[in-house]
Amino acid sequence: MSAETVTNVLTVLRVVLAAVFVFAGITHFTPAVQRTMAAMIPPALRFGGFWSPRTLVIATGLCEIAGGIGLLIDVTRVTSGVALAVFLVAVFPANAYAARHKERFGAVAIPLVPRLLGQLVLIALVLAVSLPL
């Protein structure tokens, strides 16, 4: 595969990932999604005041939007990619909690192992499209 082809594939993948993160971030501002995501935060990580589950859902939405946009801007691409990788690790406890409570979260509760593998693939993709070759 030529260098130009690799560059083109990474560019398309970067745009797709950026769109996915921006769209996912926007959904954090819809009431139904906010309620579900707030409930996914494990009890040990739920706090009151500024760190309430609802505030954390809004903050994670903003992180996804900023990270997605940042992937598209040359000067912020690397920082955004690394930040999104850290973000994906940080939100995994909520996904693991949901996986253990399928009766409560239904289709959102992707089984733990596939979810973990998906997170790892997503982290690898975000880093692949953001780090210099």
C-alpha positions as CSV (number, residue, x, y, z in Angstrom):
1,M,0.0,0.0,0.0
2,S,1.4,3.4,-1.0
3,A,2.0,6.2,1.5
4,E,-0.6,8.2,-0.3
5,T,-3.2,5.4,0.1
6,V,-2.4,5.1,3.8
7,T,-2.7,8.8,4.3
8,N,-6.1,8.8,2.5
9,V,-7.4,5.9,4.6
10,L,-6.3,7.5,7.8
11,T,-7.9,10.8,6.7
12,V,-11.3,9.1,6.0
13,L,-11.1,7.2,9.3
14,R,-10.3,10.4,11.2
15,V,-13.3,12.1,9.7
16,V,-15.6,9.2,10.5
17,L,-14.2,8.9,14.1
18,A,-14.6,12.7,14.6
19,A,-18.2,12.5,13.4
20,V,-18.9,9.5,15.7
21,F,-17.5,11.4,18.7
22,V,-19.3,14.6,18.0
23,F,-22.6,12.8,17.4
24,A,-22.1,10.8,20.6
25,G,-21.3,13.9,22.5
26,I,-24.4,15.7,21.3
27,T,-26.6,12.9,22.5
28,H,-25.4,13.5,26.0
29,F,-27.6,16.6,26.0
30,T,-30.9,14.8,25.3
31,P,-32.9,14.0,28.5
32,A,-33.4,10.3,27.9
33,V,-29.7,9.6,27.2
34,Q,-28.7,11.8,30.1
35,R,-30.9,9.8,32.5
36,T,-29.5,6.5,31.2
37,M,-25.9,7.5,31.2
38,A,-26.2,9.1,34.7
39,A,-27.6,5.7,35.9
40,M,-24.7,3.9,34.3
41,I,-22.2,5.7,36.6
42,P,-21.2,3.1,39.3
43,P,-22.5,4.0,42.8
44,A,-18.9,4.3,44.1
45,L,-18.3,7.1,41.6
46,R,-21.5,9.0,42.2
47,F,-21.1,12.3,44.1
48,G,-23.3,15.3,44.8
49,G,-22.8,18.9,43.8
50,F,-20.6,19.7,40.9
51,W,-19.6,16.1,40.4
52,S,-23.2,14.8,40.2
53,P,-23.9,12.1,37.6
54,R,-25.8,14.5,35.4
55,T,-22.9,17.0,35.4
56,L,-20.5,14.2,34.6
57,V,-22.7,13.2,31.6
58,I,-22.7,16.7,30.3
59,A,-18.9,17.0,30.9
60,T,-18.3,13.7,29.0
61,G,-20.5,15.0,26.2
62,L,-18.4,18.1,25.9
63,C,-15.2,16.0,26.0
64,E,-16.4,13.9,23.1
65,I,-17.5,16.9,21.0
66,A,-14.2,18.7,21.7
67,G,-12.2,15.6,21.0
68,G,-14.0,14.9,17.8
69,I,-13.5,18.4,16.5
70,G,-9.9,18.4,17.7
71,L,-9.2,15.3,15.5
72,L,-9.9,17.4,12.5
73,I,-7.6,20.3,13.4
74,D,-3.9,19.7,12.6
75,V,-2.5,21.6,15.6
76,T,-4.8,19.8,18.1
77,R,-4.9,16.3,16.5
78,V,-2.3,14.6,18.7
79,T,-3.5,16.1,21.9
80,S,-7.1,15.3,21.0
81,G,-6.3,11.7,20.1
82,V,-4.4,11.1,23.3
83,A,-7.2,12.9,25.3
84,L,-9.9,10.7,23.7
85,A,-7.9,7.6,24.4
86,V,-7.7,8.6,28.1
87,F,-11.4,9.5,28.0
88,L,-12.3,6.0,26.7
89,V,-10.4,4.5,29.6
90,A,-12.0,6.8,32.1
91,V,-15.6,6.0,31.0
92,F,-15.1,2.3,30.9
93,P,-16.2,1.7,34.5
94,A,-19.7,3.0,33.5
95,N,-19.8,0.6,30.6
96,A,-18.7,-2.2,32.8
97,Y,-21.3,-1.3,35.4
98,A,-24.0,-1.3,32.7
99,A,-22.7,-4.7,31.4
100,R,-23.2,-6.2,34.8
101,H,-26.8,-4.9,35.0
102,K,-28.3,-5.9,31.7
103,E,-31.8,-6.1,33.3
104,R,-31.6,-2.4,34.1
105,F,-29.9,-1.1,30.9
106,G,-31.1,-3.5,28.2
107,A,-29.4,-3.0,24.8
108,V,-27.0,-0.4,26.2
109,A,-25.5,-3.1,28.4
110,I,-23.1,-4.6,25.9
111,P,-21.5,-7.7,27.5
112,L,-18.2,-6.9,29.2
113,V,-15.7,-8.8,27.0
114,P,-17.0,-7.5,23.7
115,R,-17.3,-4.0,25.2
116,L,-13.7,-4.1,26.4
117,L,-12.5,-5.4,23.0
118,G,-14.5,-2.6,21.3
119,Q,-13.0,0.0,23.6
120,L,-9.5,-1.3,22.9
121,V,-10.1,-1.2,19.2
122,L,-11.5,2.3,19.4
123,I,-8.5,3.5,21.5
124,A,-6.2,2.0,18.9
125,L,-8.1,3.7,16.0
126,V,-8.1,7.1,17.7
127,L,-4.4,6.9,18.3
128,A,-3.7,5.6,14.8
129,V,-5.5,8.6,13.2
130,S,-4.0,11.2,15.5
131,L,-0.4,10.3,16.0
132,P,2.2,11.2,13.4
133,L,3.4,8.4,11.1
